[in-house]
Amino acid sequence: MKREHLFGLITFVICVLVIAAGVEGYVRAFADNGMQIDLEMFKYARDIKVISPDPVIGHVHGPNRKAFLMGVDVATNSKGLRDREIPYQRTPGTLRIVMLGDSVTLGWGVRPEQTYSKLLETMFAEKGIKAEVVNTGIGNFKTIQEVEYFLTEAYKYSPDLVVVSYSVNDAEILPPHRAPNAFERNCLSCMFIAGRFDTLLRRFSAEPEWKEYYLGLYQDGKGPGWLKSKEYFGKLRDYCKQHDIGVLIASIPEIHDVQHYQLQSITDLAHGMADENGFEFVDSLDWLRAVDSPKLWIAAGDPHPNVLGHQLIAQAMFSKLYPMAQAHQKPE
């Protein structure tokens, strides 16, 4: 290689590195304000999650991890749950409920005591019933992961009731999970740019809008992810029937627009599945639609339910759980 060509190549590489460092510095100094969902999810995956030895589950929370995400502290206990320490052994005279779900159940953007899991404990206490609600929510979990996690880990809590918070994207089949390399763990600008690029693609129809994407997962009940999810719901049914555990499927709507909801066909499929398996069912949209959609969001661009959203979802769940509790609480 000629000397001038080598010099040009070195100059080009240096320029690229300087530009990349500048973009990274800008994102860290100015764009990362602690409320950018793509960056916060990146930190959550980096700082809280670990690879699960069960390939079906893919990822779980590491034990005793801490991070400040979306304006709130996220801390896990010794079992990797965003909850207080709750032993496997049952507490005498106490109703026990295991909550299965994703980042909504986790309580993305709200404090632990503001999650519907903990609000339910208060609601039961007001009725004179002592209850422990074990929050096993893990971000990006789908039905397959949730049921597998229950059957391999959360069953150890010996619950009276199981609540599955069912979101419209729960019929997704996740690719094999792998640990990020050192570059992926530290490049905030990569995640920031990727998120903006995805937004542009959707705006100009290169990627499907959220409505078309979610409906495409189900294909009127024939989608492979939905069929696999139903298979796992069957596994949950068999275990819970054998151990006299009541199951509630709580539909959590996509809250971009709850006043003009466009995904009712997905809710209907979930309701039909619940009926087929003998599960109870509640549609929390009936409680949420009275509120303007943006008033339910954690932040603009992040339609996870905020404190008000969790309160309304808790009310929806409690309307079914209270009578279920009277039928399923186990003697000590």
Beta strands, then each sheet from edge to edge (+ up, - down):
strand 1: 49-51
strand 2: 59-61
strand 3: 66-69
strand 4: 72-75
strand 5: 95-100
strand 6: 131-135
strand 7: 161-167
strand 8: 246-252
strand 9: 280-283
strand 10: 297-299
strand 11: 302-305
sheet 1: 1+ 2-
sheet 2: 3+ 4-
sheet 3: 6+ 5+ 7+ 8+ 9+
sheet 4: 10+ 11-
end
